[in-house]
Every structure is written in structure tokens, then in C-alpha cells.
């Protein structure tokens, strides 16, 4: 997700952390070179910057700490309006991955979104709440196992890309 007019893009860190080259495809379907800026182990976010600004309006950052279980949200990935899906927050909890990936306040959403890696989690005001990380399943009493996605959440003072 483009987060400022200078070409900074917030994504999920594992998509870019070991990349030898990074290209971003803009609205005109032209590849633009980008540079790895940082990976934040606390949130799982990755930050990159395009070599030249992208001609899009940056998304505003929301406060993921305010979104509650049961709230409706939007999930949006690459592909324009056809890539937007409505969903709900079904859980907020810690998630520990076997590869030393710990999210203290992950946001779990359903229904599952197929292109989750780097997808945006957006609140009803159009603000960014998180970035898509994984596909998993959550056990819901009375329902059973539900396919869902995990989103890394954003808290303004939490991230420290270094």
C-alpha cells in the first residue's frame, strides 16, 4: 500500500526481506524499480520506496488497536475494484509462527482472501489498519474451524524499521 506521495510502500516484510531486486507495477502496468528500506520484526511489516513517485493517492493510516471482533472491514489487493472483498474481524490475538514470527496483536478476518500476502486491511473510513500476512484457520466455538487470514496490525508508535 502506497502510504505517502514520495513512493513509500508498506507491505508484508517476508515478501521483500530477501529480494535481490524489487519492482512495483503501477496503474499504467509499468514496472517501477523500488528499494528495500526496512523490515520491522515487531509488526511483520516491510517498507520499500519506489525510485520515482507513483501517481496514486496514498492511503491514510488508521488505528488498528480500535478495530474490534465482529466489525466489518475491507480487504484489498492488487487488481483494482475487482480485488476488494468485504470481511469481518473474527479474532484479535497473539500469533506465533514456527519461523520466529511473533505478532502480539494479530487481526484474524473471514472469509479468507486468496491474495492475502501484502493485501490491505481497510476500516469503514478508508484508512489502513493492517497488512495481510497469512492464510490459516481459527477454531470458533459452535462453528468449528474457519478458514481466515491473519493481518499484521499497525499501532502508530509501535513500528521501528531498522
VENQUIPE-V260636 format. One line per field, one symbol per residue. phi: phi as a letter, one per 30 degrees, with the letter a starting at -180 (. if undefined). burial: 1 if it has 24 or more other ideal C-beta (glycine too) atoms within 12 Angstrom, else 0. Layout:
phi: ???
burial: ???
//
This chain:
phi: .dcadcjdbcbddddbdcddbbbccdddhcdbdbcdcabcddcidbbbbddbecdbdddddccddddcejddbccbbdkiddccbdabdcabadbccdcicccdbdccbbddcdcddidccbddcicdcabdcbcabbdcejcjdcdacccdccbecddbda
burial: 111000111111111110000101000000010101111110111111110001000010110100100010111111000000101111110010000010101111110110011111111000111111111101000000001111111110001010
//
